[in-house]
Amino acid sequence: MIAIESEVFVEGIAGEEIFDFLLDPTDEDYQRWWPGTHLCLHALERGENHIGDVFFMDEYIGERRVRMTGVVEEVERGRRIVWRVGRRVSLPVRLTLEMKDRDGGVALRHTIRAGFDGVGRILDPLFRLYFSPQFAADMDEHARTEFPKLRDLLSGSPEARGASRPASIQNGRKKSGRQQEKGQASTSRRSSDFLRRESHKVRLNACRKSKSMNTEKAQRLTRRLEDGRGKRVVFLSHCILNENTRYPGGACRGCVKEIVEQCLDAEVGMVQMPCPEQRAWGGVTKRLLLALYGMKGTPMFRLRRILLPLIVAYTRLVYRRMARRTAKEIADYLDSGYTVIGVVGIDGSPSCGVGKTLDLERSFDSLASVDTASITAEKMNAIVRRNLIVGSGLFTDALEEELRKRRIKVPFLAHDLIGELEGEKSSVDLFAAGDHSATGTGPPSRGG
């Protein structure tokens, strides 16, 4: 069992105010609570006396975006709320908020508990991959920051009173003199915050000006030091240059030489992207993936409806971080005046597929059903063929999303894994993209 607990004392607010706000929210109020961090919180269904209420929440915890559906399991007005994560698939994850009024404020205990009892404890390592020490630290800071902000929203600024005050508390009790004093103190704090923000803007503008000067200097020096580089690059899935990182049974040779030779002949630089599955699934041999082989009939297989969503959620988390770094690298090449010919993925991969990927649920069941005593590369590749579907892989989805955020359009090409397994040469033509290649705006390359 994993527990992440935070405690915070907030002056000038009562437990009932927090209770009422959290169980009767609107997206608008939630966003005003913490703009840019709180994105969405609203009820999907209503139960009786809040028991069985279903909520959807979308927010950032540190750099991680967390979306979840939660069902209210327990309530005690002004004192306690318990949400269970999941709706159609109930996960063994609960969020508890305990409130105790004292000394002109409220003492809060915010707790996340994840994991099974009994034999299900063997799955705890999977939960620890998601609820990492970094997530626990971010969650603690998040809780310590958000509840004072809620106090300010409910009772602080003039903008938060009257018609613009959250609808769930507009008809609340009249403020006492002590609460009014708290509101004045909060206004003073906001004035101080405003001055800090303005000071930050001045420093930021100075940094931007310095960065612009440094960029101009770099461009001048780059032109003076112009050399023989072609200033064209292509981003390649890791196993195009190194098939040793493919799933056991899926490698045919050392690299996909048809693509490598195109780059060598045209003097195009090859940027090898990291292997997502190597990073997320246990190294070169994918040890976490191998653990699924032949598990049918075990207690873990009976928990597959819970296990698979956890695996996918963890994988998406790792891939988003990797995609963010890769998109940043693509942006750096473009900002430096290079042409990015494209990104070459692997059709047939659950991670790097561009037009074809694998049905994850069917693949999970197929791997769990294999006879580990008689499995061969041919049988493994037959499983891949059977579970092939139209669509893009998890890492490709994440990378496309990160590029969209940066308004970067780069062609995505696909090497056919199934064709390679059947002895076919790669049909990828790096230069078929033509004018669709992404070109940067930095200093021009020699020779155009």
C-alpha positions, 0 to 999 in steps of 0.5 A: 500500500502506498500513501502520500499525505500532506498536512496544511493549516489555513487561516480564515476559512472553515471546513464547511466552506471547503466541503461545499465548494468541492462537492458543488463545483463548476469548471469556471470556479475551479479555474479561478481557484488556480488559473492555469493549474486547475483546468476542469472539475464538474459533476457527471452524475449525482448520488444521494446526499453526495454518496455516489456523486461522480466527478471529472477532474483535470489539473496539473500536479507539478509538470504532470497533467492528471485527469481522473474520474472519481466517485464519492464514497464517504462524506461527513459535512465539514469534516471528511470527503473520500473519493475512489478513482475510476468509474467503469473500472474501479481502481484501488486508489482513494483520495481523502480530504480531512478537515478540522476547524480550530484556531480561526482556520482549518487543519487539512490532511490530504491523503492518496492511498493506492494499492491492494490488500492480500495477494494484490500487493504484488502489483504495488511496484506498478503503482510506485512507478506512477506515484513516484517520489517526485510525484509525492513531492509535487503533490505535497507542494500542490496541496500546500499551495492550493488551499490558501488560494481557495481561502483567498478566492472564497473570502479575499479579493473584491473580484471574488465577492458578490456576483463573481464569487463562486455560485456554491457559496454566494448565499453563505453566512455573513462575514464576521469582523475577524473574517473581514480582517483576514480579507484585508490581510489577504488583499495586502498579500495580493498587492505584494504578489502583484509587485512581485509579478511586475518585478518578474516581468521586468526581469523576464523582458531583460532576459529576453533582450539578452537572449535576442542579443546572444542569438544575433551574436550566434548567427554572426559567428555561425555565418563566419564559421560556415563549414561543410554541414548540410544543415538537413536532419531526419529524426529516426526511431531508435531501432532503425539505427539499432535493432538490438532494442526491438522486442525479442523476436522482432529484429532482423539485422543491425540497422535498416540500411535502406534508410541509412544509405539514403541519409549517407548518400544525401549527406543528411544528419541522422538524429536517433530518438530514444527507444520509448519501450527501452526507457519505460518497459525495463531496458533493452530486453523489455523485462516488464513486458516479458513478465506478461508472457504466459501469465494466464491463469495467475492472480495477476491475469485475473486483475488484467482489467485493472492492470492494463489501464495502469500499464498504459497510464504509466507508459503514457506518462513516460512517453510524454516526458520523452516526447517533450524533450524530442520536440524541444530538440526538433525546435532547436534545430529549426530555430538554428536554421536547419531543415528537419526532413521528417520523423520516421516511425515504425508501423506495427509498433505499439509505441512508434507506429505512424499508420499502424499500431497494435491493439493493446488489449488483444496483445495483452491477452495474446502474450498472457496466453503464450506457452513460454516453453515453446514460444519462438520468434516466428510465433511471437511475430505471428502475434504481432501480425494478428493484433495489428490495427490502423492507428498511431502508437503511444509515443507518436501520439505524444510527440505529435501533441508536443509539436502541435503545442509548439506549432511545428509541422513535420512530416511523419514517415513510417518504416513497415516492420511487418514487411521487414519481418517478411524480407521486404526492403524498406519503402521509406523515401525520405525525400518524397515529403518535398516542400513539406519538410520543416525548415527553420528561420536561422542562418541559411546553409551554404549551397541552399 
